[in-house]
Amino acid sequence: MDYLWSPWRYPYVSQAGKNPSCIFCEALKRGNDQQVLIVFRGQHNFILLNRYPYTTGHSMIAPYDHLGQLDQAAPETLNEMIHLCQRLQRALAAEYQPEGYNLGMNLGKIAGAGVADHLHMHVLPRWAGDTSFMTTVGETRLEPEDLSITYKKLRKHFG
């Protein structure tokens, strides 16, 4: 078996399931958007980078309200969420020229939600071959860009 050194994941792995607080609500409280990777704050939602991305540019859009289900969200929150998906897609296209995108939500733990009690939309840029043998056989993802660089690249598109 091969091992890849990834010490940046240790804080996440060691605390998985131990922190009862909501990562989205905690990020909003911190007051330092760059530190918590909040790229943009809208009227009802905010955009932040996924700290453990599947691909470079993997972002999430979450409402300010702590809501666990889609049917709990107000229409204006949902409208803005989709509008922010469009803006984010344009920013990702300008910076990374992906060949496609995955947009999605996992509602409830049984559906795969890592944070089941706070609604959020994942936006992932995709390229041919971005799932390599490392992902499928080695169960390891490789990220070529540091999150601070991704943050700076996307942040400039949201002024």
Secondary structure as UniProt FT lines:
FT   HELIX           7..9
FT   HELIX           10..15
FT   TURN            16..18
FT   HELIX           23..30
FT   HELIX           33..36
FT   STRAND          38..41
FT   STRAND          45..49
FT   TURN            56..57
FT   STRAND          59..63
FT   HELIX           70..72
FT   HELIX           75..96
FT   STRAND          100..104
FT   HELIX           109..111
FT   TURN            116..117
FT   STRAND          121..126
FT   TURN            128..129
FT   HELIX           133..136
FT   TURN            137..138
FT   HELIX           147..155
FT   TURN            156..157
//
